Amino acid sequence: MKKLLCRAFGFDNSKHSVLTETIAGVTTFLTMAYILAVNPMIFGALKDMEAGASFTATALAAIVATLVMAFYARKPFVLAPGMGLNAFFVYTVCLGMGYSWKFALTAVFIEGVIFVILTLTKVRQSILNAIPMSLKNAIGGGIGLFIAFIGLQNAGIVVANDATIISLGDITCGKALLGIIGLIVTGVFVARNVKGGILLGIAVTSVIGLFITDAATGKALTQFSGFVSSPPSISGVFCQFEWNHILTVDMLVVVATLLFMDMFDTMGSVIAVAHKAGYINKKGDVESIDKIFMADAIGTVAGACLGTSTTTTYVESSTGVGAGGRTGLTAFTAAVCFALALFLAPLFLSIPGAATAPALIIVGMMMMQPIVNIDWTDHTEALPAFITIVMMPLAYSISDGLLLGVIAYVVINAVAGRFSKLTPTMWILAVLSVMKYLFL
């Protein structure tokens, strides 16, 4: 059994625990299970695409990509159709540009194929390795703030405000109260080093949600609406490509935009989670990055065939790493959870966002650790790093934070006359980043 685990998932009995890896996988799944509800909701804006088919396609895409990560890359990263990328698919390509979802699926498929080629030729790895260490450290901190902000939003602890953009929500009732209670409960578990403390915190908070009422609906925040249901068919969306527009300028623009968004979202997420898991060496290179990127690329191709938007590595994987996950067994467990979710959707989707929010907030705090390695006395390193950190949550985009950080790094060091620090790859990345904002 031990030899099988080692060959399949990179498991080392002297370092790893089956129980810990399993708990980590379930924890990661629970913190990103919202995609099973959010993705069909977003695709529901398209009148000719069934929400049920979108739900099944989302789960299947996550399963395929995560299994590749588990067995091939043997890392605890979990993949699913990406947030932001799904919104671009629906609201920009379909509703904004007026193209069909089949056109958009074709663009996703082409993007995935290009990423497979870029990964095989090690272009993606070269780009990642060219990013300065200060920016890599900043990425972890920026994403930490970003996912903590998402957690605070999900719980209603911070809300929209026309005068100040955001403000503190009503923390005396409803989901905001549940989020704060959950943060305290989960924080105590983590502070006392309870095994699986994050997962236990989600479970306890969900139970407490049975006794806290949503002010808007008058119902309990945690609503168990059933346990088992048959997964809807994807026959209406499976391999529904539209090839008659592949040579148009619009297709080129859509594919290029997806490439930028996916590449830098994935890079940011991988670097952040790899930092936490200890997969980055002293040179700043990520262990097995080619295999990690290949899982991402294959997931995108598979997702397009199944009928959903670009599949990418989720930064929520850091919750599983925070729970102790270090091998492909964590990813495998998460894939099994997605498979179960196909049949147990009512149960899994009963967990309120306020119950998973504390996990995101606490892991966000943990991910801030790499910023201590930034030389804050050297402004040519500190300022680009700072821009990267603050722009991720403020722009609500991992890729935008990283792109702006790259531009700032090149411009500031060039103006300061420190050309020796700027590699040709960094110059190319900066130019492409500027072109992205000017033309895409």
C-alpha positions in Angstrom: 0.0 0.0 0.0 2.8 2.4 0.9 4.7 1.7 -2.3 1.5 2.2 -4.3 0.9 5.6 -2.6 4.5 6.6 -3.3 4.4 5.7 -7.0 1.0 7.2 -7.5 1.1 10.5 -5.4 4.7 11.0 -4.3 3.7 10.0 -0.8 6.5 9.4 1.8 5.4 7.5 4.9 8.1 9.1 7.0 6.9 12.6 6.1 3.2 12.3 5.2 0.0 11.0 6.8 -2.9 9.5 4.8 -5.4 11.1 7.3 -3.8 14.5 7.0 -3.6 14.4 3.2 -7.3 13.3 3.1 -8.4 16.0 5.4 -6.4 18.5 3.4 -8.2 17.4 0.2 -11.6 17.7 1.7 -10.7 21.1 3.1 -9.6 22.4 -0.3 -12.7 21.1 -1.9 -15.0 22.7 0.7 -13.3 26.1 0.3 -13.8 26.0 -3.5 -17.0 24.1 -3.8 -18.7 27.4 -4.3 -17.7 27.2 -8.0 -20.3 24.4 -8.4 -23.0 26.9 -7.6 -21.4 30.1 -9.0 -20.4 28.8 -12.4 -24.0 27.6 -13.4 -25.3 30.9 -12.1 -23.0 32.8 -14.4 -23.7 30.6 -17.4 -27.4 31.0 -16.6 -27.1 34.4 -18.1 -26.9 32.6 -21.5 -30.5 31.7 -22.3 -29.5 28.8 -24.6 -27.2 27.1 -22.1 -28.7 24.9 -19.4 -27.6 25.5 -15.9 -27.7 21.8 -15.1 -25.4 20.9 -17.9 -23.0 23.7 -16.7 -23.0 22.2 -13.2 -22.0 18.8 -14.4 -19.4 20.2 -16.9 -17.9 22.3 -14.1 -17.5 19.2 -11.8 -16.2 17.0 -14.5 -13.6 19.6 -15.7 -12.4 19.9 -12.1 -12.2 16.1 -11.7 -10.2 15.5 -14.9 -7.7 18.4 -14.3 -7.2 17.6 -10.7 -6.6 13.9 -11.4 -3.9 14.9 -13.8 -2.4 17.0 -11.1 -2.7 14.2 -8.6 -1.1 11.4 -10.7 1.2 13.3 -13.0 2.4 16.3 -11.1 1.8 14.7 -7.7 1.1 18.0 -6.0 -1.7 19.1 -3.7 -3.1 21.7 -6.1 -6.7 21.5 -7.2 -8.2 22.9 -10.4 -11.6 24.0 -11.6 -13.1 26.5 -14.1 -11.7 29.8 -13.0 -13.5 32.8 -11.6 -13.0 35.9 -13.7 -12.3 33.7 -16.7 -15.9 32.5 -16.6 -17.2 36.0 -16.4 -15.1 37.0 -19.4 -16.6 34.1 -21.3 -20.2 35.0 -20.6 -20.3 38.7 -20.1 -17.6 39.9 -22.5 -17.5 37.3 -25.4 -21.1 36.2 -25.4 -23.2 39.1 -24.1 -20.8 41.9 -24.9 -19.4 40.9 -28.3 -22.5 39.1 -29.3 -21.0 35.7 -30.1 -22.5 32.4 -29.2 -21.2 30.2 -26.3 -20.0 27.8 -28.9 -17.7 30.5 -30.3 -16.4 31.1 -26.7 -15.9 27.4 -26.1 -13.9 27.2 -29.3 -11.6 30.0 -28.1 -11.1 28.2 -24.7 -10.2 25.0 -26.6 -7.7 26.9 -28.8 -6.2 28.6 -25.8 -5.8 25.2 -24.0 -4.0 23.7 -27.0 -1.7 26.7 -27.2 -0.9 26.2 -23.5 -0.1 22.5 -24.0 2.4 23.6 -26.7 3.9 26.4 -24.6 4.3 23.9 -21.7 5.9 21.2 -23.8 8.4 23.8 -25.2 9.0 25.1 -21.6 8.0 28.7 -22.6 5.6 29.0 -19.6 8.3 27.7 -17.3 10.9 30.2 -18.7 8.4 33.1 -18.1 7.8 32.0 -14.5 11.5 31.6 -13.8 12.3 35.0 -15.2 10.1 36.8 -12.6 12.3 38.3 -9.9 12.3 36.8 -6.4 10.9 40.0 -4.9 7.8 39.8 -7.1 7.4 36.1 -6.4 7.4 36.9 -2.6 4.9 39.7 -3.3 2.6 37.4 -5.2 2.1 35.2 -2.1 1.3 38.2 0.1 -1.0 39.8 -2.6 -3.0 36.7 -3.1 -3.2 36.3 0.7 -4.9 39.7 0.9 -7.0 38.9 -2.1 -8.5 35.6 -0.8 -8.9 37.1 2.7 -10.9 39.9 1.0 -13.0 37.4 -0.8 -13.7 35.7 2.5 -14.7 38.9 4.1 -17.0 39.6 1.2 -18.5 36.1 1.2 -19.4 36.6 4.9 -20.7 40.1 4.4 -18.2 41.4 6.9 -17.2 44.0 4.3 -19.9 45.3 1.9 -20.2 47.7 -1.0 -20.6 51.4 -0.2 -21.3 54.1 -2.8 -19.4 56.8 -0.8 -16.3 54.8 0.3 -16.4 51.9 -2.2 -16.4 49.4 0.7 -17.3 49.5 4.4 -18.0 47.3 7.4 -21.2 45.3 7.2 -23.7 44.7 10.0 -21.7 42.3 12.1 -24.4 41.9 14.7 -26.6 39.6 12.7 -26.9 37.3 9.7 -24.0 35.9 7.7 -21.6 38.5 8.9 -22.2 37.4 12.5 -21.8 33.8 11.5 -18.5 34.7 9.6 -17.1 36.3 12.8 -18.1 33.4 15.0 -16.6 31.0 12.4 -13.4 33.0 12.3 -13.1 32.8 16.1 -13.9 29.1 16.2 -11.5 28.2 13.3 -8.9 30.6 14.7 -8.9 28.8 18.0 -8.6 25.4 16.3 -5.7 26.6 14.2 -4.0 28.4 17.2 -4.2 25.2 19.2 -2.7 23.2 16.3 -5.8 20.9 16.1 -5.4 18.5 13.2 -7.8 19.4 10.4 -8.7 22.6 12.3 -9.7 24.5 9.2 -12.1 21.7 8.1 -13.4 21.3 11.6 -14.0 25.0 11.7 -16.1 24.9 8.5 -18.2 22.0 9.9 -18.8 23.7 13.2 -19.6 27.0 11.6 -22.1 25.3 9.2 -23.9 23.7 12.2 -24.0 27.1 14.0 -25.6 28.5 10.8 -28.7 26.4 11.5 -29.4 28.7 14.3 -28.7 32.1 12.7 -31.2 33.7 10.5 -30.7 35.5 7.2 -32.2 39.0 7.6 -33.2 39.1 3.9 -35.0 35.7 3.8 -35.9 35.1 7.4 -34.5 31.6 7.0 -31.5 29.8 8.7 -28.2 30.5 6.9 -27.5 26.8 6.6 -30.3 25.1 4.7 -30.1 21.4 4.1 -32.3 20.8 1.0 -31.6 17.2 0.4 -28.7 14.8 -0.1 -28.8 12.9 -3.4 -29.6 13.9 -6.9 -28.7 12.6 -10.4 -26.1 14.7 -12.3 -27.7 16.5 -15.3 -26.6 15.5 -18.8 -23.9 17.5 -20.7 -25.0 16.2 -24.1 -26.1 19.6 -25.2 -22.7 21.2 -24.5 -20.3 18.4 -25.1 -17.7 19.3 -27.9 -20.0 22.0 -29.2 -17.4 24.0 -31.1 -17.9 26.6 -33.8 -15.0 26.6 -36.3 -16.2 29.1 -38.9 -14.8 32.1 -36.9 -11.4 30.8 -36.0 -9.5 33.0 -38.4 -11.2 36.3 -37.5 -9.7 39.2 -35.6 -12.2 38.8 -32.8 -11.2 35.2 -32.2 -7.5 36.3 -32.1 -8.4 39.0 -29.5 -10.5 36.6 -27.4 -7.8 33.8 -27.4 -5.0 36.3 -26.6 -7.0 37.8 -23.7 -7.7 34.3 -22.3 -4.0 33.5 -22.6 -3.0 36.5 -20.6 -5.7 36.0 -17.9 -5.1 32.3 -17.6 -1.3 32.4 -17.7 -0.9 35.1 -15.0 -3.7 33.9 -12.8 -2.2 30.4 -12.8 1.3 31.7 -12.2 0.2 33.8 -9.3 -1.8 31.0 -7.7 1.0 28.4 -8.2 3.7 30.6 -6.8 1.5 31.5 -3.8 0.6 27.9 -2.9 4.1 26.6 -3.8 5.6 29.1 -1.3 3.3 27.8 1.4 4.0 24.2 0.6 7.8 24.7 0.4 8.1 23.9 -3.3 10.2 26.9 -4.2 14.0 26.5 -4.1 16.6 29.2 -3.2 16.8 30.3 -6.9 13.0 30.9 -6.8 12.2 28.0 -9.1 9.0 26.0 -8.5 9.4 22.2 -8.2 7.9 20.2 -11.0 6.4 23.4 -12.6 6.3 21.8 -16.0 4.0 19.1 -14.8 1.8 21.6 -12.8 1.4 23.7 -15.9 0.6 20.6 -18.0 -2.2 19.6 -15.7 -3.6 23.2 -16.1 -3.3 23.0 -19.9 -4.9 19.6 -20.2 -7.7 20.7 -17.8 -8.5 23.7 -20.0 -8.7 21.5 -23.2 -10.8 18.9 -21.3 -13.1 21.6 -19.9 -13.7 23.1 -23.3 -14.7 19.7 -24.6 -17.0 19.2 -21.6 -18.6 22.5 -22.2 -17.2 25.0 -19.7 -14.8 27.9 -19.4 -11.0 27.9 -18.8 -9.9 25.5 -16.1 -7.1 26.8 -13.8 -5.2 26.1 -10.6 -7.2 27.5 -7.6 -5.5 29.6 -5.0 -7.9 28.0 -2.5 -5.5 25.0 -2.7 -3.6 26.9 -0.1 -6.3 25.9 2.5 -5.4 22.3 1.9 -1.7 23.0 2.1 -2.5 24.9 5.4 -4.2 21.8 6.6 -1.0 19.8 6.0 -1.5 18.5 2.4 1.8 18.0 0.5 1.2 15.2 -2.1 -1.0 14.3 -4.9 -3.2 12.4 -2.5 -4.6 15.7 -1.4 -5.5 16.5 -5.0 -6.9 13.0 -5.5 -9.1 13.4 -2.5 -10.4 16.7 -3.8 -11.2 15.1 -7.1 -13.1 12.3 -5.4 -15.1 15.0 -3.5 -16.0 16.7 -6.8 -17.1 13.2 -8.1 -19.3 12.8 -5.1 -20.6 16.3 -5.5 -22.1 15.2 -8.8 -24.5 13.0 -6.8 -24.5 14.9 -3.5 -24.9 18.4 -4.8 -27.7 19.4 -2.4 -25.6 18.4 0.6 -22.4 20.1 -0.4 -24.1 23.2 -1.6 -25.8 23.6 1.7 -22.6 24.9 3.3 -23.0 28.7 3.4 -20.4 31.0 2.1 -20.0 32.5 5.6 -18.9 29.0 6.8 -16.0 28.8 4.4 -15.1 32.5 4.7 -13.1 32.0 7.9 -10.9 29.4 6.1 -10.1 31.9 3.4 -9.3 34.7 5.9 -7.0 32.6 8.0 -5.2 31.1 5.0 -4.9 34.6 3.6 -3.1 35.6 6.8 -0.8 32.6 6.6 0.1 33.5 3.0 1.5 36.9 4.0 4.6 35.3 5.4 6.8 35.5 2.2 6.7 39.3 2.3 9.3 39.3 5.1 11.8 38.2 2.5 11.4 41.3 0.4 14.2 43.9 0.8 12.0 46.9 1.8 15.0 49.2 1.9 15.7 48.8 -1.8 13.0 50.8 -3.5 13.6 49.2 -6.9 12.5 45.9 -5.4 10.1 47.2 -2.8 7.9 49.5 -4.9 7.1 46.9 -7.6 6.5 44.3 -4.9 4.1 46.7 -3.1 2.2 47.5 -6.3 1.8 43.8 -6.9 0.5 43.2 -3.3 -2.0 46.0 -3.1 -3.3 45.8 -6.7 -4.4 42.1 -6.4 -7.2 42.8 -3.9 -7.9 46.4 -5.1 -8.1 45.5 -8.8 -9.8 42.2 -7.8 -7.5 40.3 -10.1 -4.4 38.2 -9.5 -3.3 38.6 -13.1 -3.6 42.4 -13.1 -1.6 42.7 -9.9 1.2 40.6 -11.3 1.1 42.4 -14.7 1.3 45.8 -13.1 4.1 44.6 -10.8 6.1 43.4 -13.9 5.6 46.8 -15.6 6.6 48.7 -12.5 9.7 46.5 -12.0 11.0 47.1 -15.5 10.2 50.8 -15.6 11.6 51.6 -12.1 14.8 49.6 -12.6 15.3 51.1 -16.1 14.9 54.6 -14.9 17.2 53.9 -12.0 19.8 52.7 -14.4 19.9 49.1 -13.1 19.7 47.4 -16.5 21.7 44.4 -15.3 18.7 43.3 -13.3 16.4 43.2 -16.3 16.5 40.1 -18.4 15.2 40.0 -22.0 12.2 37.9 -20.8 11.3 40.6 -18.3 11.5 43.3 -21.0 9.2 41.2 -23.3 6.8 40.6 -20.4 6.6 44.3 -19.7 6.0 45.2 -23.3 3.3 42.5 -23.7 1.7 43.6 -20.4 1.5 47.2 -21.7 0.0 46.0 -25.0 -2.5 44.0 -23.1 -3.9 47.1 -21.5 -3.7 49.2 -24.6 -5.3 46.7 -27.0 -7.1 43.9 -25.2 
